[in-house]
Amino acid sequence: MSRFPETRDGSRTLSPLSVVALVVLSLFWLARLSGMSLLERLTGWAAATTRWSELPWPLGLLTILTYRNRLRRENLYDTESPAPKSVPAPEDTRYLTARTADGTYNDLDIPRMGSAGTRFGRNVAPARTYPDNERLMQPNPRTVSRELLTRRTFIPAESLNLLAAAWIQFMLRDWLSHGPSPKDNPWEVPLQDDDEWPERPMRILRTKEDPTRAPQEQGTPPTHINVHSHWWDGSQIYGNDEQAQLKLRSGEDGKLKIGPDGLIPVDPNSKKHPADEPGFWIGLVMMHTLFTREHNAICDRLRADYPGWSDDDLFDRARLINTALLAKIHTIEWTPALLNHPTARRGLNANWWGLAGKTVKRLVGRISDNEVISGIVGGRSDHFGVPYSLTEEFVAVYRMHPLIPDDYTFRAVANDEVLQEREFAQVAQRPAMELMDQVAMQDLFYSFGTAHPGAITLHNYPHGLQNFQRPDGIPQDLAATDVLRSRELGVPRYNEFRRLLHLKPIDSFEELTDRPEWVQELRRVYNDDVEQLDQMIGMYAENPPQGFAFSDTAFRIFVLMASRRLNSDRFLTTDYNEHTYTKVGIEWVNDTDMSTVLLRHYPNLAPALRGVTNAFWPWTRVGS
């Protein structure tokens, strides 16, 4: 039993808390003055294990901050060619105070950095990312899928609602994509005799090769292009180039187009109908519609305050405001909902507001240049000596498909009446459009708010994705694809992944999970060799910290990259001010959360959201 008493929120702390917090902050400042070396020795043991989560929150947070500093020094790698392409000079000066369509000129000194068409970076040394071609099919990805990932019974994540699953896919459509895979020369996966897969062998399309590799890079670790902008710039709403963006804009009052049926282009960068794109489902349409409407509402407010502004002026500012709002919701609502531990919640909140808190920052502004005290947002930009990009390891830890259920019940917000029941295939691709015609958007949001996603764990991969019929007719086991994709992209296997993140590797499967049946399954599939264990499978099998919806190993990448996306972006740091955003814009972001957005556009959701402090936690059933 802990010798620290529990507070009302379940955190364990010392008494009196204020004294301990003061001591911790003093130690932090002392550590900054001494280069952190002493503190790193004192907290290294905790950072290498899950013990940070068992400490009182001030000490646990200090441990994580110390660990993050080490990751910033040792786990950021640039993969760009020695001679990157130049960027044409803009024809006007809009780029100085507005996001460009393709993400160029976020950093005025390195204009191409982070833009669409640049490479994914790495969080481990590139020399450790050569794909192990000899073991690429060991163990067989289909075997891993069938024996370790198949959903036997739906395991709900009861602390969350289904909007959490829709949100993260919506975010991923902004951050990252390797682009469409070529259909020639696929990976061929051999199948067992009892496997009823419709093709033999199973085909898994390869990741598209990097067309920017120079001749002198022959023999170096493979690299891959992110076809999206790496920035948190709402590219899933606004597009990744000028041509796509112009098609989305109405041309009046800075607004985006919304069709008479409410359907908006879910992938503005594609020439296909959105319903024919892999990954299209009703949750994605809901989020796109909501934040397209939010953009237009921001335009209305700006038009009222700045009647002389042009269409471009209104569009540029509304995009900045809407995008900052997405970053805020993800940082201090979605992520804390999934990492519901007192230390993690405080750390994530500090990324935005600082430990000084929201009230202090709103009343008097920043009281310190230190990001821990006054937050990253509104501070100075910092790339930590390495050009900014998202990374292949970041992509790998966001493989969260178990969040998706197989069965859906749609209910009316007016009285909780069941309107429809559908399986996953009936809420994806073209059937999703039929569903939109039959169920009102407010009822769709209510249904998601009162339903649970799946837990991110073994034996909980959705059947609808494990046996998925792509729009192009190719059958796909997305679980087997996820496993093979990490191997193909050179993401280290679980134990090596942990070593390279300065974590203690496991010596046995018993150290990974306390479920004996899983231990036996893992031993069988991986031939009792923990070094063979795939990174994704290890993370799914882990016993997570209290309140966590995913593993502590995955959390280590978030510790680094969640803050880096804020640190590097000038529109969330040096240019996050009233001059760039307007006073109205800064207040809009400050005063808005996910519940505010939902109620602004669908006020009938109010009874279900009453008393709900985080919109990604389960809502109240109407009439209950």
N, C-alpha and C positions, 0 to 999 in steps of 0.2 A: 504493500500500500504506500502511496506517495505521502511524504511528509508535508506536502504543500496543500493548503485548503483549496476547495473549488469555489469559483465565483458563480454567479447566476448563469453566465453564458457557457459554463462547463470548462472554462480554462483553469489551469492550475497556476497559482502565482504565490509570490512571497508576501509577507505582511510586514510593514505597510507597502503597498504596491508603488506608491509615488516615490518612496526612497529608492527602491530597487531600480525603477525606470531611470531615475536621475543618475544612479551609479552606472547603469548600462550605457546611457548616453555619454557620460564622462569617459568611460572606457573606449567608446567608439571614437570620440575625438582624440583621445590619447593615442589610439591605434593609428589614426590618420597621420598624426604627427610623427609616429615612429615607423611608418611604412607598413603597419599591420603585422610585422614579422612575429612579435611576441604573441599577439592575439591569435594568429594563425596556428601557432604551436599549441596554444591552449584549447582551441576549438576544433582542431583538425580531426580529432577522434570522433567528435559528434557529427561533423559534416560527412564523414566517410560511412556513417551508418544511419539508421532511422532515428537515432536517439534525440535529434533535434526536436522531434515531435513530442518527446516525453519531458522536455524541460519547461520551466515556467516561460511564458511567452516572451518576456524581454530577453532572456538568455537564448531561447530558441531562435528568435529573430536575429540576434547578433551572430549566431552560428551560421545562419543562412546567408546573411550579408557578407560575412567573411568568406564563405564558400563562393559566393557570386563574384567577389573580387578576384579570386583565383581563376575561375572560369573565364573571366574577361581577359586575363593575362595569357592563359594557356590554351583556351579552347575556341578561338576564333581564327578561321583560316580563309584567306581569299583564294579563289580558283580561277580568276579571270586571266585571260591571255596576257602575255607581256606587253602586247601592243593593242589595247582595246580600241574599238572604233571611235571615231570622233563624233561629236553631236553637232548638227547644224545650228547655227545661231538663230534664236527665235526672231520672228519678224516684228514683234512688238514687245512691250515690257510687261505684259500680263504675268509672265512667269515669275516676276519678282515678288508678287503678292498672291499668287494663285497656283494651285496644283496644275501641272501640265497633264495632258491626256495620257501620255505614255510613261509618266513618272520621272522624266528627265528634269534636271535643274532643281531637284529638291536640295541638293548640295550645290551651291553656285560655283564652288571651286572644282568639283568633280561631277560635272553635269550628267554623265551617263550612269553613275552609280545608282543601283537599285531600280533601274528602269526596266520596262518590259523587254524581254529578249536578252537579258543578262543572265549569268550563270548562278546556280545555287552554290553557296559556299559550303563549308564543313565546320563541324564542331569537334572533329578529331583530326589528327594530322593526316593530310592527303595520302601520305605514304602508307597509311594503314587502311586505305579504302579501295584497294584493288579487289575486284570481285574474285571470290575463290571459285573459279570455274570448275575445278575438279570436284568440288563438293556442292555445286549449285543445286543439284537435285537430291541432296542427302541432308536429312531424310526427305523422302518424296513430299512435295508441297501438298499434293492431294491427300496423302495419308495424314499429314498434320491437320489438314482441314477436317477430314472425316472423323478422326479419332480424338482430336483435342478441342475442336471449335464448334462442332455440330450442336445446335441448340436442342436439347432433349425436352426441357420445359422452360418456358420463358422466365428469366430471372429479372424481375424489375429493379430499377434503381429508385427505391421508394422515397428518397429524399429530394428527387428532382421531378419536373414535369417534362413533357415531350417537346416543349419549345426549346429545351436545352439541346436536343439533337438537331432540330431544324436550324438553330442559331449557328452551330459550329460548321455545318455544311455551307451556310450562307457566308461565313467568314472565310472558309477555305477557298471559296470561289473568288474572293478578293485577293488572297495572299499568294496562291501557288497553283501551278499546273505544269506538268512536263509536256503538255500538248498531246494531240491525238497520236496514238501508236500506229506505226505502219503495219499493214496486214500481211506483208511478205515476210518470210523467214521467222515465223513465231517460235517461241520456246515450245518444245514437245515434251509433255509430261506423261510417262508411262502409267498405265492404270492396272489395278489388281483385277483378277478374274471376276470377282463378285461386284465390281463397280459398274453401275448401270448408266454411267455418263454417256450421252448420245453420240460422242465422237471418240475415236481411238486413233492416235493418242489424244489427250487433252491439249488444246492449243491455248497458250497464254501469249498475248502480243507483247513484243519487246518495247522498252522505252525508246522513244525517238532519240537518235544520235544527235550530238551537239554539232551543228553545222559551222560553228565559229572556230573550231580547233585548228590551230596553225601547224604546219609541217614539223616545226621544232618541238611540238608537244607529243610527238609519237613516242609511245612507251611510258608516258606519264599516266597517272590514274585517270579513269574516265571522268568527264564532266558533262553536265546537262543544263539545258536552258530552262529558265522559268519564263513561260510565255506571258505571264501576268507581271504587273509591276510588283516589286517586293514591298513597296510601302503600304501603309495602312491608309489607302486613299479611296476606298469604295469603288474599285474598278469593276466589281461585279454589277454595280449599278450604272456606272458612268462610262465603262468601256476602257480599252487599253490603247486606243489611238484616236486621232481626230475624226476619222471617217465614221467609226462606230459611234463616237460621242455625238456627232451632228445628227445621226439618225435617231438618237434617243431624245434629243431636245425638241421642245415645241416651237422654239424661236420667239416666244413671248414671255415676258416677265421672269425670265431665267428658269422656267419650269421644264420638267420632263414630261414626255408623253405618257398618258394612261389611256388605254383603249376603252371603248364604251362597255366592253365586257369585264373591265377591270384587269385584264391580263396584260402584263408588261413583259418585255423581252428578258428572260431569265439569264441568258448568256449573250450580252450585247456584242461580244467579240466573235460570234459564230454566224455563219451564213445559213445554217440550218434552222428549221423551226425549233424553238426551244424545247418542245415536248419530245423531239427526236434526238436530243442530246443525252448521253449516258449521265446518270445522276439526277435527272429531272424527276421531282416528286412534289407532292402537295406542300410539304413543309418549306421547301425552297421558294415556291411561288408566294406563299404567305409572307415570308420575310421580305422578299423583293417588293411586293406590293406595299407593305407597311412603310418601308423606308423610302420608296419613291413618293408616297403620299407625304411623308415627313419632309422630304426635300421641298415639295411644292408648298407646304405650310410655312416653311422657313422663308421661301420667296415672298409669300403674302405679307409676312411680318416685315421683311426688309423693304418691300415696296411701300408699305405704309410709312416707314421711318425715313426712307431715302427715295422720294418720288422721282427725282431726276436721274436715277441710275439707269444704265442701259441693260439690255438683256444679258450681255456678258458679265457686267458688274454683279447683277443679281445671281446669276448662275454660279460664278466663281465663289462668291461668299457663301451661298447656300451649300455648295459642295464642301467647303472647308468646315462649316458648322456641322453638317450632317455626318461627315467622316469623323470629326472629333467626337461626336456623340457615340458613334459606333465603337470607337476605341475606348471611351469611358465605360460604356455598358459592358463591354467584354472584360475590362480590367477590374472593375469593382462590383460587378453583378454576376456575370456568367461564370467567370473563373472562381470567385469565392463560393458560388453555389456548388461547384464540383469539388472544391478544395475547402470543405467546411471545417477547418481546424482553426482555433483562435490565433495561432501564430501566422498561418498562411493568410488568413483574412486581413490581419493587421498589416502584413507586409504588402499585400496587393493594394490595399487602401492607401498605404504610404507611397506607392508608386505614383499615384495620381495626386493625392493631397499632401503627402508628407506626414511624418509622425506628429507634427504640430496640429494637424487635423484640418478638416474642411472649414470649420468656423473661423479659425485664425487666418487661413489663406484667403477666404472670401472677404474678411473684414479689413485686413491690413496687407494682404499680398504675401509675397515671399519674405520670410524673416531670416533666411539663410541661403547661401549658394549651395549648400550641401543638399543633395537630392533626397537623402534619408529624412532630413528635417522638414524640407518644404516641397518635396515631391520632384519627380522628373519633369512633369508637364509645366511648361513655362520657364524652365531653367535653360541651361546652355546645352547645345548639341555636343555629342561626344561619340565618336566611332571606336574609341579605345584602340586606336592605332591600326585598325583593319577596316578597309572599305566595307560598307554595309551590304549585306544580302541575307536573305533567308537561307537555310541550310538543309541538306538532305536528311540530317538527323532530326531536324525540326519536323520535316515531312513525316518521318517514320513514326514519331511519337504521337502524331495526330491520326493514326489509323484507329478510329474509334467506331467502327461499324456496328459493334454490339449494341450501341445506343438505339438502333432502329428496331422497332417491334415488327412482328409479322401480321398482327391483327389490330384493326382500328375500329373504334366505335365513335360515331359522330353524334353529338348531342346539341340540343337547342339551349342557348343561354337563357332564354325566357323561362324555361321550366324544367330543364335537364332531360327532356324527352329524347329518346333515342330516335335519330333521324335515319341513319344508315349504319351498316356494318360492312367493312371491306377488308380484304387481305392486301398485303403489300403491293402485289402486281396491279391492284385496282386503284392505287393511289399514286402510281408512278407512270411516266411517259404519257401517252395520249389519254388513258383513263383519268388522269389527274385533272385534265381540262373538263371532262364531263362532270367530275365531282365539283369543280368550281361553279358550274352552271346550276347544280342541284342543291348545294349547301352554301348559305351565306357566309361571308368572310368572318363575321363576328362569331358565328357558330363554329367555324373551323378553329379559330383561336381559343374559344372556350373549350372545345374538345381536346385540344393539345394541352391546354393549361391544367386540365383535370385528369390527364392520363400520364402514365410513367414511361420513360424510356427504358431500354435494357441496361443492365449492369455491364460494365466493361471488364469481362472476366472470361475464363475458359468456358466452353460449352454454352455459349450464349450468342453465337453468330447467327444473324437472321437467315432463315431458310430462303427468303425471297432474294437474298444477295448471294447465297451459296449456290443457288440454282437460278441464275439470272439470265434472261434472254435479252441480249443487247439489242438496241434498235436496228443495228445492221445485220441481225440474224445470228450472230456468233454466240453460242452458249458460253457462259462464264461462271466459274466458281470464284467469286471475289475474295473469299477467304484464302484459297490457294494462291491467288494472284498477289494478295497482300504479303504473304510469306515470301514468295519468289521475288517480288519487287524489291524488298529490302536487301536480299542477297545480291540481286542484279546491280543495285545501285551502290554496292560496297559498304552498306551499313554494317558495322561489326556485329557479331553474334553477342548474345546477352552478357556473358561473363567478360568478354573483351570490351564491350560497350561500357560496362561498369568500371573496368580498370582505367579506361581512357577518360572517364569522368571523375577519376580519383575516388572511386567507391570500392568497397570490399567485395570481391567476387564471391560466389557461393562455392562451397566444397561439395555439396550434395543437394539433391532435389528436396530433401527434408528441410533444408534451410530456406527454401523458396516459399513453401506453402505448408500449412498445418492440416491439409486435407489428404489423408493417406491414399485415397483412391486416385487423386490427381498425381501423387508421387509415383504410383505404380504405372499409370498411363504414360507419364513423362519418361520414366525409365525405359519403358518398352519402345516408345516411338523414337527416342534419342539414343537407344542402345546403351543406356546407363552412363552416358557421357555428357556431363554438364557443359563442357566446352562446345558441344554441338548445338546447344539450345538456342533457338532463334530469339532475337531481341524482342519481337512482338509477343511471342508466346511466353517468354519469361515475365514480361511486364503484366500480361493478363493473369498470370498465375500468382503473382506476388500478393502477400498480405499487405494492403496499403495502410498508411497511417490513419488514425482515427478521423473519420469524417471525409476521407478522400474517396472520390469516385474513380480514380485511376492511381497507378503505382507511384511510389516514391522515386523510382528510377526515371520515369517519364518526367516527373516534377523537376528533376535536375536540369533538363533542357529548358523547361519553362523558366526556371530561376534566372537563367542567362538570357534567353531570347525574348521573353515577355517584356522585360525592361529595355532590351536593346532596340526593339521596334519603336519604342518611345524616344529613347536617348538620341538616336540617329536622325530622327525626322525633324527638320527645322520648323515644320508647321505645327508640331506638338511641343517644341522647346523654345528656341529663340524667337520665333515668329508667332508663338501662341500669345497674342496680345490684342488689345482693342484696336490698334492701328490696322492690323491685318484682318481680324475677324469682325471688327466693330464692337462697341459696347453691348449692343443688342445680341450679337452672336455669342460673346463670352457668357452673357447671362443665360442665353438659351441652353448652352451646354451645361452650365452650372445647375440650372433649375430642372433639368430633364433627366429622367431615368426610364427604364424600359416600361414601367407601368404608366408613366406619363404619356409616352408615345402611343401605347395601346389605347388609353382612354381618350386621347385627343382625337383619334380616328374612329374608334369603336366604343363610344361612351356606354353602350349597354352592357359592357363587360364589368362595370363598376361593382355589382354585387359579388361577383366571383373574385375580384381582386381586393375586396375589403379585408383589411387586417393582414394582407400578404406583404411582407417586407422585402421580398426578393421575387421578381416576376418569374424566375426560373425554378422556384420551389412550388410544390403543389398548391393549386388554387382551391378556393372553397366551392363545393358543389352547391348550386342554386337550390334552395329549399331544404338544405340539410341543417 
